[in-house]
Amino acid sequence: MGYLSYGRHALQHIIKNASPKRSSHTVVNPLLYACQGLRYRKLEVILTTNIDKLGKAGETVKVAPGYFRNHLMPKLLAVPNVDKFAYLIREQRKIYQPIDEEEVKEEVEVSEDSKEFKMREYEKAALRLTKAKLVLRRLIDAQKAQSRAKKDDPLELRSAVMKDDIVAEVARQLYVSIAPENLHLPTPLAQVGEYEVPLLLPRSIPVPEGTVNWSLQVKIRSK
């Protein structure tokens, strides 16, 4: 009760009395010494993800209470090191963590000028051509359309589709460069409809399973 006379400065006076320079007969509350160490005590937490300069996911590390309370806990980057959370982290890693002992295949760099690289590019281009459908829009011949014997008869185009037209549209729509010599088109396409144009590609390019030859699907529609 002796310290009540200091009023609001009583705590400051008690701390001053705790100095070693004071007499050993001074009465000091022992709780003051315990409270001084709380700010330096660290917490054990379990990381839920990899954090640079701190640890990997699943590891138990010690961090400052303020760092855990203000940064790690709100973002769910770590959880307290208690049995419940430790069990959940272990089970989660069993489900989602990939197997570490994976066979690592060494990739060999292939020069762009090599024959192997060119054959790979040819094969990619051929697969793009055979899986896509080229759509062309052309004007029809109005006079021939009116003089058709049946309405189901195909519409005649005002100008037939040539090899050069297909080559240009392949480059524009499919971003693949081919030459007119790569198309087997004995006669121009003169009617509206769907066509399967054979492709003349090097024999070294393997043909997809279930097919005999490379081909390009072409659909001609009227404007």
JODA-V721590 format. One record per residue. SS is DSSP state (helix for helix, strand for strand, loop for the rest). D_CENTER is the distance of its C-alpha to the mean C-alpha in Angstrom with 1 decimal. Layout:
ss->SS d_center->D_CENTER
ss->SS d_center->D_CENTER
//
This chain:
ss->loop d_center->69.3
ss->helix d_center->70.3
ss->helix d_center->67.1
ss->helix d_center->67.4
ss->helix d_center->69.6
ss->helix d_center->66.6
ss->helix d_center->64.8
ss->helix d_center->61.2
ss->helix d_center->61.5
ss->helix d_center->62.3
ss->helix d_center->58.9
ss->helix d_center->59.1
ss->helix d_center->62.6
ss->helix d_center->61.5
ss->helix d_center->58.8
ss->helix d_center->61.4
ss->helix d_center->63.7
ss->loop d_center->61.1
ss->loop d_center->61.5
ss->loop d_center->63.3
ss->loop d_center->66.0
ss->loop d_center->67.2
ss->loop d_center->69.8
ss->loop d_center->68.9
ss->loop d_center->70.8
ss->loop d_center->68.3
ss->loop d_center->66.6
ss->loop d_center->62.8
ss->loop d_center->60.3
ss->loop d_center->58.2
ss->helix d_center->55.2
ss->helix d_center->54.7
ss->helix d_center->53.9
ss->helix d_center->51.3
ss->helix d_center->49.5
ss->helix d_center->49.2
ss->loop d_center->46.9
ss->helix d_center->44.3
ss->helix d_center->42.3
ss->helix d_center->41.8
ss->loop d_center->40.9
ss->strand d_center->37.2
ss->strand d_center->35.3
ss->strand d_center->33.5
ss->strand d_center->30.1
ss->strand d_center->27.2
ss->strand d_center->23.8
ss->loop d_center->21.0
ss->loop d_center->18.3
ss->loop d_center->18.6
ss->strand d_center->20.5
ss->loop d_center->21.6
ss->loop d_center->25.3
ss->loop d_center->25.8
ss->strand d_center->24.4
ss->loop d_center->21.8
ss->loop d_center->20.8
ss->loop d_center->23.9
ss->loop d_center->26.3
ss->strand d_center->29.4
ss->strand d_center->30.2
ss->strand d_center->32.9
ss->strand d_center->32.2
ss->strand d_center->34.4
ss->helix d_center->35.0
ss->helix d_center->34.2
ss->helix d_center->30.8
ss->helix d_center->29.9
ss->helix d_center->31.4
ss->helix d_center->30.0
ss->helix d_center->26.5
ss->helix d_center->25.3
ss->loop d_center->26.7
ss->loop d_center->25.6
ss->loop d_center->22.0
ss->loop d_center->22.3
ss->loop d_center->21.5
ss->strand d_center->24.7
ss->strand d_center->27.4
ss->strand d_center->31.1
ss->loop d_center->32.3
ss->loop d_center->34.2
ss->helix d_center->34.5
ss->helix d_center->32.7
ss->helix d_center->29.5
ss->helix d_center->29.7
ss->helix d_center->29.9
ss->helix d_center->27.0
ss->helix d_center->24.7
ss->helix d_center->26.0
ss->helix d_center->25.4
ss->helix d_center->21.9
ss->helix d_center->21.0
ss->helix d_center->22.7
ss->helix d_center->20.4
ss->helix d_center->16.9
ss->loop d_center->17.4
ss->loop d_center->16.7
ss->loop d_center->19.8
ss->loop d_center->20.6
ss->loop d_center->22.9
ss->loop d_center->20.6
ss->loop d_center->22.1
ss->loop d_center->20.8
ss->loop d_center->21.3
ss->loop d_center->22.4
ss->loop d_center->21.1
ss->loop d_center->23.9
ss->loop d_center->23.4
ss->loop d_center->25.0
ss->loop d_center->26.9
ss->loop d_center->26.4
ss->loop d_center->30.2
ss->loop d_center->30.4
ss->helix d_center->31.3
ss->helix d_center->28.5
ss->helix d_center->25.9
ss->helix d_center->27.8
ss->helix d_center->28.0
ss->helix d_center->24.3
ss->helix d_center->23.9
ss->helix d_center->26.8
ss->helix d_center->25.3
ss->helix d_center->21.9
ss->helix d_center->24.1
ss->helix d_center->26.4
ss->helix d_center->23.8
ss->helix d_center->22.5
ss->helix d_center->26.2
ss->helix d_center->27.2
ss->helix d_center->24.3
ss->loop d_center->24.9
ss->strand d_center->27.9
ss->strand d_center->29.6
ss->strand d_center->31.4
ss->strand d_center->34.4
ss->strand d_center->36.7
ss->strand d_center->40.3
ss->loop d_center->43.6
ss->strand d_center->46.0
ss->loop d_center->49.7
ss->helix d_center->51.4
ss->helix d_center->54.8
ss->helix d_center->53.7
ss->helix d_center->51.6
ss->helix d_center->54.7
ss->loop d_center->56.9
ss->loop d_center->54.7
ss->loop d_center->56.8
ss->loop d_center->54.2
ss->loop d_center->51.3
ss->loop d_center->49.0
ss->loop d_center->49.7
ss->loop d_center->46.8
ss->loop d_center->46.8
ss->strand d_center->47.9
ss->strand d_center->45.9
ss->strand d_center->47.7
ss->strand d_center->46.3
ss->strand d_center->44.8
ss->strand d_center->41.3
ss->loop d_center->41.7
ss->helix d_center->39.6
ss->helix d_center->38.8
ss->helix d_center->37.6
ss->helix d_center->35.1
ss->helix d_center->33.9
ss->helix d_center->33.4
ss->helix d_center->31.4
ss->helix d_center->29.2
ss->helix d_center->28.3
ss->helix d_center->27.8
ss->helix d_center->25.9
ss->helix d_center->24.0
ss->loop d_center->23.8
ss->loop d_center->25.7
ss->loop d_center->29.0
ss->loop d_center->31.8
ss->loop d_center->35.6
ss->helix d_center->38.3
ss->helix d_center->39.4
ss->helix d_center->36.2
ss->strand d_center->37.4
ss->strand d_center->40.2
ss->loop d_center->41.8
ss->loop d_center->45.6
ss->loop d_center->46.3
ss->loop d_center->44.5
ss->strand d_center->42.8
ss->strand d_center->45.4
ss->strand d_center->44.5
ss->loop d_center->41.8
ss->strand d_center->39.8
ss->strand d_center->37.1
ss->strand d_center->37.5
ss->strand d_center->36.1
ss->strand d_center->36.6
ss->strand d_center->36.6
ss->strand d_center->34.8
ss->loop d_center->36.6
ss->loop d_center->34.1
ss->loop d_center->34.9
ss->loop d_center->35.9
ss->loop d_center->33.7
ss->loop d_center->30.6
ss->loop d_center->30.3
ss->loop d_center->30.7
ss->loop d_center->28.3
ss->loop d_center->29.7
ss->loop d_center->32.1
ss->loop d_center->33.0
ss->loop d_center->35.9
ss->loop d_center->35.1
ss->loop d_center->32.3
ss->strand d_center->32.8
ss->strand d_center->31.5
ss->strand d_center->31.7
ss->strand d_center->33.5
ss->strand d_center->34.5
ss->strand d_center->37.1
ss->strand d_center->37.7
ss->strand d_center->40.5
ss->loop d_center->40.1
//
